[in-house]
Amino acid sequence: MLRATNIDSLSRGTFDVLVLGAGINGAVAAAALAAKGAKVALIDRGDFAGFTSQESSNLAWGGIKYMESFEFPLVRKLCKSRNLLLRSYPSSVQEIRFYTAHERGFRHGLFKLFLGTWLYWIIGSFFTKIPRLLSRRVMAREEPIINLDGCDGGFEYSDAYLVDNDARFVWGFVRAALDHGARAANYVESLGARREGDAWLTRARDVVTGRELAIRSRVLVNACGPFVDAHNALTGQRTSHRHIFSKGIHLIVERLTPSRRVLTFFADDGRLFFVIPMGSRTCIGTTDTRVESPHAAVTPEDRRFVLSNINKRLNLPRPLTEADVIAERCGVRPLAVADGGGGEDWLQLSRKHAIEVDRAEAHVSIFGGKLTDCINVGEEICAAVEELGVALPRPAQRWYGEPAEEVRHEFFQTARRLDLDALTPPRAAEKLSARLWRRYGAEARELLEEIRRDPRMAEAPIEGAEDVRCEIAHAARREMVVKLEDFLRRRTKISLLLRAGELASSPGLREACRILFGDDADRRLSEYFQEQHGARERAEAEAPPAAQPVG
Ligand SMILES: Cc1cc2nc3c(=O)[nH]c(=O)nc-3n(C[C@H](O)[C@H](O)[C@H](O)COP(=O)(O)OP(=O)(O)OC[C@H]3O[C@@H](n4cnc5c(N)ncnc54)[C@H](O)[C@@H]3O)c2cc1C
């Protein structure tokens, strides 16, 4: 309903700004502009955060690895962005310790790297806990899962992580944009745009119905992530930056260690890789491989690389094999390179974003970026759009962050009065009040009211998942769920925590589908499994089958 209403209004009147692409860059651009008073439209040809922004490592980090290439100004900027996220999102972006094992003979000595973590801590304004040097004895006691053969010790420092996941974090900005009057719709593709008088006329297509529409806007913001260059080719935009792509994969397995730390290792090829806590699961990755196409899939070689590295570095009761992989993530980082760039050692390429403004045509392109740096991107897009002549009537309006302390206080007080936490589903990793507040902010009050009226609303119908009934009903009403995958993969992370087979046989999933889609539930359910099957077949066809389990 919400989506249909928004699509109808897209072809009415002239927007100040049309944002193309609703990954993190497009979502923050729309949220910031709408909050500051611009008339904004936001479209994505897939689901919100359905491309790169659902494949990250879920970390908000100051970029410690860029210290190796002496990019201290970038590290300072990213540390400040990380600190701002930590301050602004105390329940959804939290500090986490990175616990790093150091192998003898590595290209940098242990003490040098430890000093590096101190410098990182100083550059980060001492905002996090102090780094620690770790002896082998301490590591063996604190993280017995780490295989210390060949290690001369380690160190521990802090960065931050997204407690839910990246796609949910992006959805928060889309929600904020909607709350400030933006018209946003998923599954609406831009087919190209041209100048008509002093405005842009974008030809778009509702991917669900096939209906075409025209959207008028004074300014066009291209936030198509890995497809920025392709869209600029459609509009004839010439830019001094372009994208090159780095592929990264993560494998999700059963929880490997009870500690809530990121375990950090240097892989056989010297690159950093992580063992990241993910609720009842562990996420292992990432790789960093240059690829030519934005469409990438996990190959058997990728799996073997990650599994063999992890098996070497952890003391596991038995080596992990492909059969232990519950779910996989794979994405390409769009890296901005300036004219003539990209030939240098590409791993050393800067991960800075670049915003290019075409004044004559009132067009903005966003290259590169990180989830960590999203607040800066939002602010910079507002400045660029103002420069193009769009007045922002509420320039100082705050457009990010969790609701004010009074709202939080009132929510937790009501939750206590209702004894909400006593209804927390068994096996849940956290109290229901904490979960609802983090995921819904001020809207959590409505969910409380539903639970007050009917305590069954606090039950989690999908076996093995923590999402309770009123959350599913809320997603159906307020979160523009078009396909079942939008719900299972992005509004929640259920499909990352449960195997496809478990989902297929889950009676709870059928109930969830009825809540989400009513009479259309059966069709959406079979569409989901068909699409998943099709995606697996395509990935397998592109790569030869895996050889043997890795040891
Ligand atoms: C493996 C990996 C790990 C990462 N880890 C981290 C991390 O831990 N921390 C961090 O800060 N960053 C991380 N990043 C980087 C970060 O995820 C990306 O920089 C960011 O998500 C890119 O966002 P985006 O909005 O530019 O692109 P996207 O998320 O790809 O969004 C672009 C959107 O444009 C849409 N689109 C394209 N063409 C059209 C069209 N014609 N019409 C309408 N819509 C269109 C697409 O459907 C897509 O949804 C990681 C990236 C990868 C790949």
The ligand as a Tripos MOL2 file, in Angstrom:
@<TRIPOS>MOLECULE
LIG
   53    58     1     0     0
SMALL
NO_CHARGES

@<TRIPOS>ATOM
      1 C1         32.6840   -7.5800    1.1490 C.3       1 LIG1
      2 C2         32.5020   -6.1620    1.5620 C.ar      1 LIG1
      3 C3         32.7410   -5.7970    2.8880 C.ar      1 LIG1
      4 C4         32.5680   -4.4730    3.2850 C.ar      1 LIG1
      5 N1         32.7110   -4.1680    4.6000 N.ar      1 LIG1
      6 C5         32.4730   -2.9120    5.0190 C.ar      1 LIG1
      7 C6         32.4950   -2.6130    6.4020 C.ar      1 LIG1
      8 O1         32.6760   -3.4980    7.2370 O.2       1 LIG1
      9 N2         32.2840   -1.3290    6.7760 N.ar      1 LIG1
     10 C7         32.0410   -0.3410    5.8720 C.ar      1 LIG1
     11 O2         31.8880    0.7930    6.2860 O.2       1 LIG1
     12 N3         31.9710   -0.5940    4.5530 N.ar      1 LIG1
     13 C8         32.1630   -1.8660    4.1110 C.ar      1 LIG1
     14 N4         32.0630   -2.1690    2.7800 N.ar      1 LIG1
     15 C9         31.7920   -1.0820    1.8340 C.3       1 LIG1
     16 C10        30.3230   -0.7630    1.7610 C.3       1 LIG1
     17 O3         29.5350   -1.9170    1.9280 O.3       1 LIG1
     18 C11        30.0040   -0.1320    0.4070 C.3       1 LIG1
     19 O4         30.8930    0.8940    0.1320 O.3       1 LIG1
     20 C12        28.6000    0.4410    0.3730 C.3       1 LIG1
     21 O5         27.6650   -0.5160    0.7980 O.3       1 LIG1
     22 C13        28.2510    0.9140   -1.0320 C.3       1 LIG1
     23 O6         26.9850    1.5120   -0.9600 O.3       1 LIG1
     24 P1         26.3410    2.2010   -2.2220 P.3       1 LIG1
     25 O7         25.0980    2.8420   -1.7600 O.co2     1 LIG1
     26 O8         27.3400    3.0400   -2.9230 O.co2     1 LIG1
     27 O9         26.0620    0.9930   -3.2360 O.3       1 LIG1
     28 P2         24.9240   -0.1360   -3.2190 P.3       1 LIG1
     29 O10        24.6370   -0.6160   -1.8690 O.co2     1 LIG1
     30 O11        25.3070   -1.1440   -4.2380 O.co2     1 LIG1
     31 O12        23.6370    0.6650   -3.7180 O.3       1 LIG1
     32 C14        23.4530    1.0370   -5.0660 C.3       1 LIG1
     33 C15        22.0120    0.7650   -5.4200 C.3       1 LIG1
     34 O13        21.7350    1.3190   -6.6990 O.3       1 LIG1
     35 C16        20.7290    0.5180   -7.2900 C.3       1 LIG1
     36 N5         20.7000    0.7680   -8.7370 N.ar      1 LIG1
     37 C17        21.6460    0.4890   -9.6440 C.ar      1 LIG1
     38 N6         21.2420    0.8750  -10.8660 N.ar      1 LIG1
     39 C18        20.0020    1.4290  -10.7250 C.ar      1 LIG1
     40 C19        19.0550    1.9940  -11.6150 C.ar      1 LIG1
     41 N7         19.2880    2.0790  -12.9310 N.pl3     1 LIG1
     42 N8         17.8850    2.4520  -11.1190 N.ar      1 LIG1
     43 C20        17.6110    2.3630   -9.7780 C.ar      1 LIG1
     44 N9         18.4780    1.8260   -8.8890 N.ar      1 LIG1
     45 C21        19.6530    1.3670   -9.3600 C.ar      1 LIG1
     46 C22        21.1610   -0.9050   -6.9270 C.3       1 LIG1
     47 O14        20.0610   -1.7870   -7.0200 O.3       1 LIG1
     48 C23        21.7020   -0.7240   -5.5160 C.3       1 LIG1
     49 O15        20.7610   -1.0820   -4.5130 O.3       1 LIG1
     50 C24        32.1960   -3.4870    2.3400 C.ar      1 LIG1
     51 C25        31.9390   -3.8550    1.0230 C.ar      1 LIG1
     52 C26        32.0700   -5.1860    0.6300 C.ar      1 LIG1
     53 C27        31.7490   -5.5700   -0.7660 C.3       1 LIG1
@<TRIPOS>BOND
     1     1     2 1
     2     2     3 ar
     3     2    52 ar
     4     3     4 ar
     5     4     5 ar
     6     4    50 ar
     7     5     6 ar
     8     6     7 ar
     9     6    13 1
    10     7     8 2
    11     7     9 ar
    12     9    10 ar
    13    10    11 2
    14    10    12 ar
    15    12    13 ar
    16    13    14 ar
    17    14    15 1
    18    14    50 ar
    19    15    16 1
    20    16    17 1
    21    16    18 1
    22    18    19 1
    23    18    20 1
    24    20    21 1
    25    20    22 1
    26    22    23 1
    27    23    24 1
    28    24    25 2
    29    24    26 1
    30    24    27 1
    31    27    28 1
    32    28    29 2
    33    28    30 1
    34    28    31 1
    35    31    32 1
    36    32    33 1
    37    33    34 1
    38    33    48 1
    39    34    35 1
    40    35    36 1
    41    35    46 1
    42    36    37 ar
    43    36    45 ar
    44    37    38 ar
    45    38    39 ar
    46    39    40 ar
    47    39    45 ar
    48    40    41 1
    49    40    42 ar
    50    42    43 ar
    51    43    44 ar
    52    44    45 ar
    53    46    47 1
    54    46    48 1
    55    48    49 1
    56    50    51 ar
    57    51    52 ar
    58    52    53 1
@<TRIPOS>SUBSTRUCTURE
     1 LIG1         1 GROUP 0 **** ****
